[in-house]
């Protein structure tokens, strides 16, 4: 792994880690693609584009190197709290596996503890671990639900995701304002009353 150090606009040091051998191979592939598009890969503005694109792709798919269940297990605590815990408006950025174009939006996740709770920051990290892979929204929604269900073993899990897909907005039907919503529930959230409470909470503006 190599490290790229860069001072960002706010003055702090950003450290990105890359597999340089993979970067070199992907950069060669991107250079070939740009060439096939009819562009001059030796043009000043494109000289570093293949390497930049390769690093961007490696970052956008770094979820393959993460273990979502371990993320949860790193901050699980015994606690008798048994009411709904909701983390809403989690930003989601992913890549459609069919066209390698972005889809992005928000995820809303809830669980009902059954003797154990998890550090709140771990839920967005689990979302990100699955999102930073080649995905379809339907599978992504189920993977988040299943990981929390299997690892935390709560009384129920609920996941709702809303996303805009660039493969629909930029190509194909070219519908820029369409939003796709998916949902997945287990346990207590299969009951209408509990599910309705969850929907009410993620729809309300409490802050």
C-alpha positions as a Markdown table, in Angstrom:
| # | Residue | x | y | z |
|---|---|---|---|---|
| 1 | Unk | 0.0 | 0.0 | 0.0 |
| 2 | Unk | 1.2 | 3.5 | -0.8 |
| 3 | Unk | 0.1 | 6.7 | 0.9 |
| 4 | Unk | -0.8 | 10.0 | -0.8 |
| 5 | Unk | -0.4 | 13.1 | 1.4 |
| 6 | Unk | -2.3 | 16.2 | 0.6 |
| 7 | Unk | -3.1 | 19.4 | 2.4 |
| 8 | Unk | -6.8 | 20.1 | 1.7 |
| 9 | Unk | -8.4 | 23.5 | 1.5 |
| 10 | Unk | -9.0 | 23.6 | 5.2 |
| 11 | Unk | -5.3 | 23.2 | 6.1 |
| 12 | Unk | -5.2 | 19.7 | 7.5 |
| 13 | Unk | -3.4 | 16.7 | 6.2 |
| 14 | Unk | -5.4 | 14.0 | 4.4 |
| 15 | Unk | -3.8 | 10.5 | 4.1 |
| 16 | Unk | -5.1 | 8.2 | 1.3 |
| 17 | Unk | -3.8 | 4.6 | 1.1 |
| 18 | Unk | -3.6 | 2.8 | -2.2 |
| 19 | Unk | -2.6 | -0.5 | -3.6 |
| 20 | Unk | 0.0 | 0.8 | -6.1 |
| 21 | Unk | 0.2 | -2.4 | -8.2 |
| 22 | Unk | -3.6 | -2.3 | -8.6 |
| 23 | Unk | -3.5 | 1.4 | -9.4 |
| 24 | Unk | -0.9 | 0.9 | -12.1 |
| 25 | Unk | -3.0 | -1.8 | -13.8 |
| 26 | Unk | -6.3 | 0.2 | -13.6 |
| 27 | Unk | -4.6 | 3.3 | -14.8 |
| 28 | Unk | -3.4 | 1.4 | -17.9 |
| 29 | Unk | -7.0 | 0.3 | -18.5 |
| 30 | Unk | -8.3 | 3.8 | -18.1 |
| 31 | Unk | -5.7 | 5.1 | -20.5 |
| 32 | Unk | -6.8 | 2.7 | -23.1 |
| 33 | Unk | -10.5 | 3.7 | -22.5 |
| 34 | Unk | -9.7 | 7.4 | -22.9 |
| 35 | Unk | -7.7 | 6.6 | -26.1 |
| 36 | Unk | -10.7 | 4.6 | -27.5 |
| 37 | Unk | -12.9 | 7.6 | -26.9 |
| 38 | Unk | -10.8 | 9.5 | -29.4 |
| 39 | Unk | -9.0 | 11.7 | -26.9 |
| 40 | Unk | -5.2 | 12.4 | -26.8 |
| 41 | Unk | -3.9 | 10.7 | -23.6 |
| 42 | Unk | -0.8 | 12.8 | -23.9 |
| 43 | Unk | -2.7 | 16.1 | -23.7 |
| 44 | Unk | -1.7 | 18.1 | -20.6 |
| 45 | Unk | -5.1 | 17.9 | -19.0 |
| 46 | Unk | -5.3 | 14.1 | -19.4 |
| 47 | Unk | -1.7 | 13.1 | -18.5 |
| 48 | Unk | -2.6 | 12.2 | -14.9 |
| 49 | Unk | -6.3 | 11.4 | -15.5 |
| 50 | Unk | -5.8 | 7.6 | -15.8 |
| 51 | Unk | -4.0 | 7.4 | -12.4 |
| 52 | Unk | -6.5 | 9.8 | -10.8 |
| 53 | Unk | -9.4 | 7.7 | -12.1 |
| 54 | Unk | -7.8 | 4.5 | -10.8 |
| 55 | Unk | -7.3 | 6.1 | -7.3 |
| 56 | Unk | -10.9 | 7.4 | -7.3 |
| 57 | Unk | -12.2 | 3.9 | -8.2 |
| 58 | Unk | -10.2 | 2.2 | -5.5 |
| 59 | Unk | -11.5 | 4.7 | -2.9 |
| 60 | Unk | -15.1 | 4.4 | -4.1 |
| 61 | Unk | -14.9 | 0.6 | -3.7 |
| 62 | Unk | -12.9 | 0.4 | -0.5 |
| 63 | Unk | -15.8 | -1.3 | 1.2 |
| 64 | Unk | -14.5 | -4.6 | 0.0 |
| 65 | Unk | -11.7 | -4.2 | 2.5 |
| 66 | Unk | -14.1 | -3.6 | 5.4 |
| 67 | Unk | -15.9 | -6.1 | 7.7 |
| 68 | Unk | -19.2 | -4.6 | 8.6 |
| 69 | Unk | -19.9 | -7.1 | 11.4 |
| 70 | Unk | -16.6 | -6.3 | 13.0 |
| 71 | Unk | -17.4 | -2.7 | 12.9 |
| 72 | Unk | -20.5 | -3.4 | 15.0 |
| 73 | Unk | -18.8 | -5.8 | 17.3 |
| 74 | Unk | -16.1 | -3.2 | 18.1 |
| 75 | Unk | -18.7 | -1.1 | 20.0 |
| 76 | Unk | -21.4 | -3.3 | 21.4 |
| 77 | Unk | -22.5 | -2.8 | 25.0 |
| 78 | Unk | -24.9 | -4.6 | 27.4 |
| 79 | Unk | -27.8 | -2.2 | 28.1 |
| 80 | Unk | -31.5 | -2.8 | 29.1 |
| 81 | Unk | -32.9 | -0.1 | 26.9 |
| 82 | Unk | -35.6 | -1.6 | 24.8 |
| 83 | Unk | -37.2 | 1.2 | 22.8 |
| 84 | Unk | -36.5 | 2.1 | 19.2 |
| 85 | Unk | -33.2 | 3.5 | 18.2 |
| 86 | Unk | -33.2 | 5.5 | 15.0 |
| 87 | Unk | -30.3 | 6.9 | 13.0 |
| 88 | Unk | -31.8 | 8.8 | 10.0 |
| 89 | Unk | -30.5 | 10.8 | 7.1 |
| 90 | Unk | -27.3 | 8.8 | 6.7 |
| 91 | Unk | -25.6 | 10.0 | 3.5 |
| 92 | Unk | -25.2 | 7.2 | 1.0 |
| 93 | Unk | -22.8 | 7.2 | -2.0 |
| 94 | Unk | -22.4 | 4.1 | -4.1 |
| 95 | Unk | -21.8 | 2.8 | -7.7 |
| 96 | Unk | -24.4 | 1.0 | -9.7 |
| 97 | Unk | -22.9 | -2.4 | -10.7 |
| 98 | Unk | -24.6 | -2.3 | -14.1 |
| 99 | Unk | -23.1 | 0.9 | -15.5 |
| 100 | Unk | -20.5 | 2.0 | -12.9 |
| 101 | Unk | -22.4 | 5.2 | -12.5 |
| 102 | Unk | -23.1 | 6.8 | -9.0 |
| 103 | Unk | -26.3 | 6.5 | -7.1 |
| 104 | Unk | -26.7 | 8.5 | -3.9 |
| 105 | Unk | -29.2 | 9.5 | -1.3 |
| 106 | Unk | -30.0 | 8.8 | 2.3 |
| 107 | Unk | -30.5 | 5.8 | 4.5 |
| 108 | Unk | -32.7 | 5.6 | 7.6 |
| 109 | Unk | -31.8 | 2.8 | 10.0 |
| 110 | Unk | -33.5 | 1.6 | 13.2 |
| 111 | Unk | -33.3 | -1.3 | 15.6 |
| 112 | Unk | -34.9 | -2.3 | 18.9 |
| 113 | Unk | -32.3 | -3.5 | 21.4 |
| 114 | Unk | -32.6 | -6.9 | 23.0 |
| 115 | Unk | -30.1 | -6.5 | 25.8 |
| 116 | Unk | -27.4 | -4.9 | 23.7 |
| 117 | Unk | -26.8 | -1.6 | 22.0 |
| 118 | Unk | -24.2 | -0.4 | 19.6 |
| 119 | Unk | -22.2 | 2.8 | 19.3 |
| 120 | Unk | -24.3 | 5.2 | 17.2 |
| 121 | Unk | -21.4 | 6.0 | 14.8 |
| 122 | Unk | -21.1 | 2.4 | 13.9 |
| 123 | Unk | -24.4 | 2.3 | 12.0 |
| 124 | Unk | -23.4 | 4.9 | 9.4 |
| 125 | Unk | -20.0 | 3.1 | 9.1 |
| 126 | Unk | -21.8 | -0.2 | 8.3 |
| 127 | Unk | -23.9 | 1.6 | 5.7 |
| 128 | Unk | -20.7 | 3.0 | 4.2 |
| 129 | Unk | -18.9 | -0.3 | 4.3 |
| 130 | Unk | -21.6 | -1.9 | 2.1 |
| 131 | Unk | -22.2 | 1.2 | -0.1 |
| 132 | Unk | -18.6 | 1.5 | -1.1 |
| 133 | Unk | -18.9 | -1.5 | -3.3 |
| 134 | Unk | -20.4 | -2.2 | -6.7 |
| 135 | Unk | -24.1 | -2.4 | -5.7 |
| 136 | Unk | -27.7 | -2.4 | -6.5 |
| 137 | Unk | -29.9 | -0.5 | -4.1 |
| 138 | Unk | -32.1 | -3.5 | -3.3 |
| 139 | Unk | -29.2 | -5.7 | -2.2 |
| 140 | Unk | -27.5 | -2.8 | -0.3 |
| 141 | Unk | -30.7 | -2.3 | 1.7 |
| 142 | Unk | -30.9 | -6.0 | 2.6 |
| 143 | Unk | -27.2 | -6.2 | 3.5 |
| 144 | Unk | -27.4 | -3.4 | 6.0 |
| 145 | Unk | -30.5 | -5.0 | 7.6 |
| 146 | Unk | -29.0 | -8.5 | 7.7 |
| 147 | Unk | -25.7 | -7.4 | 9.2 |
| 148 | Unk | -27.3 | -5.6 | 12.1 |
| 149 | Unk | -29.8 | -8.4 | 12.6 |
| 150 | Unk | -27.2 | -11.2 | 12.7 |
| 151 | Unk | -24.5 | -9.3 | 14.7 |
| 152 | Unk | -26.6 | -7.4 | 17.2 |
| 153 | Unk | -29.5 | -9.9 | 17.4 |
| 154 | Unk | -32.1 | -7.1 | 18.3 |
| 155 | Unk | -35.8 | -7.4 | 18.6 |
| 156 | Unk | -36.1 | -5.9 | 15.1 |
| 157 | Unk | -34.3 | -4.0 | 12.4 |
| 158 | Unk | -35.7 | -1.5 | 9.9 |
| 159 | Unk | -33.9 | 0.1 | 6.9 |
| 160 | Unk | -35.3 | 2.6 | 4.4 |
| 161 | Unk | -33.2 | 4.0 | 1.6 |
| 162 | Unk | -34.0 | 6.8 | -0.9 |
| 163 | Unk | -31.6 | 7.4 | -3.8 |
| 164 | Unk | -31.1 | 9.0 | -7.1 |
| 165 | Unk | -29.4 | 7.0 | -9.8 |
| 166 | Unk | -27.2 | 8.6 | -12.4 |
| 167 | Unk | -27.8 | 5.6 | -14.7 |
| 168 | Unk | -31.4 | 6.8 | -15.0 |
| 169 | Unk | -30.7 | 10.6 | -14.9 |
| 170 | Unk | -27.7 | 10.8 | -17.3 |
| 171 | Unk | -28.5 | 8.0 | -19.8 |
| 172 | Unk | -31.4 | 5.6 | -20.6 |
| 173 | Unk | -34.7 | 7.2 | -19.7 |
| 174 | Unk | -33.0 | 10.4 | -18.5 |
| 175 | Unk | -35.4 | 11.2 | -15.7 |
| 176 | Unk | -33.5 | 13.6 | -13.5 |
| 177 | Unk | -36.0 | 13.9 | -10.7 |
| 178 | Unk | -36.8 | 10.3 | -10.1 |
| 179 | Unk | -36.0 | 8.8 | -6.6 |
| 180 | Unk | -35.9 | 5.1 | -5.8 |
| 181 | Unk | -37.1 | 4.0 | -2.3 |
| 182 | Unk | -36.3 | 0.5 | -0.9 |
| 183 | Unk | -37.1 | -0.9 | 2.5 |
| 184 | Unk | -36.2 | -4.0 | 4.6 |
| 185 | Unk | -37.6 | -5.1 | 8.0 |
| 186 | Unk | -37.2 | -7.8 | 10.5 |
| 187 | Unk | -38.8 | -8.8 | 13.8 |
| 188 | Unk | -40.9 | -6.2 | 15.5 |
| 189 | Unk | -40.9 | -4.0 | 12.5 |
| 190 | Unk | -42.9 | -6.5 | 10.6 |
| 191 | Unk | -45.8 | -5.4 | 12.8 |
| 192 | Unk | -47.7 | -2.5 | 11.3 |
| 193 | Unk | -47.8 | -0.4 | 14.5 |
| 194 | Unk | -44.0 | -0.5 | 15.0 |
| 195 | Unk | -43.3 | 0.1 | 11.3 |
| 196 | Unk | -45.6 | 3.1 | 11.3 |
| 197 | Unk | -43.8 | 4.6 | 14.3 |
| 198 | Unk | -40.5 | 4.2 | 12.5 |
| 199 | Unk | -41.9 | 5.9 | 9.3 |
| 200 | Unk | -43.3 | 8.7 | 11.4 |
| 201 | Unk | -39.9 | 9.3 | 13.1 |
| 202 | Unk | -37.9 | 9.4 | 9.9 |
| 203 | Unk | -40.5 | 11.7 | 8.3 |
| 204 | Unk | -40.6 | 14.2 | 11.2 |
| 205 | Unk | -38.3 | 17.2 | 11.6 |
| 206 | Unk | -37.3 | 17.0 | 15.3 |
| 207 | Unk | -34.2 | 19.1 | 14.9 |
